[in-house]
Amino acid sequence: MRQPLVVNIPHTLGKDEAIRRMKSGFASVSSRVPFLQIEEQSWTDNRLTFKIAALGQSASGTADIDDANVHIEVMLPWLMQRVAELVQSAIKSRTQILLEKK
């Protein structure tokens, strides 16, 4: 059975500001990463549920935001699991930039 790719990103913004930045950043991800398409996204309170497609592959996941952390879980297709470490690093670095205090 496949295991989700898990990324935890600490922040000091508080839940409401982190959610605002995540909503804004996720909405514009396709323009910053041209080969990535957002197929579905929905927000329920502090949880984002999404489905994305890249390079002919689809992945789905969730992002839960609380006062001090963003917890992201993504189910990758078998082909992308081979590069899971790179995907995990990319998710973490992009999200950290989004959540940096300004």
CORJORA-V25451 format. One record per residue. PSI is psi as a letter, one per 30 degrees, with the letter a starting at -180 (999 if undefined). D_CENTER is the distance of its C-alpha to the mean C-alpha in whole Angstrom. Layout:
psi->(PSI | PSI)
d_center->(D_CENTER | D_CENTER)
This chain:
psi->(k | k | k | l | k | k | k | k | j | l | l | g | f | l | e | e | e | e | e | e | e | e | e | e | e | e | f | g | e | e | f | f | i | f | g | k | k | j | e | k | k | k | k | j | c | g | k | k | k | l | k | l | k | k | h | g | k | k | l | l | a | l | k | k | k | a | f | f | l | k | j | k | k | k | j | k | l | e | e | f | f | f | g | e | e | e | e | e | e | e | e | e | e | e | e | e | e | e | g | k | k | 999)
d_center->(22 | 18 | 16 | 12 | 10 | 10 | 8 | 10 | 10 | 14 | 15 | 18 | 17 | 18 | 16 | 17 | 16 | 13 | 12 | 14 | 12 | 9 | 10 | 12 | 10 | 8 | 11 | 12 | 10 | 12 | 15 | 14 | 13 | 16 | 15 | 12 | 13 | 11 | 13 | 13 | 11 | 13 | 13 | 15 | 16 | 13 | 11 | 9 | 9 | 8 | 10 | 10 | 13 | 14 | 17 | 18 | 16 | 14 | 11 | 10 | 8 | 7 | 6 | 10 | 11 | 14 | 17 | 16 | 13 | 9 | 9 | 6 | 8 | 8 | 11 | 12 | 16 | 18 | 19 | 15 | 16 | 18 | 16 | 13 | 14 | 14 | 10 | 10 | 11 | 10 | 6 | 8 | 11 | 9 | 7 | 11 | 12 | 11 | 12 | 15 | 18 | 21)
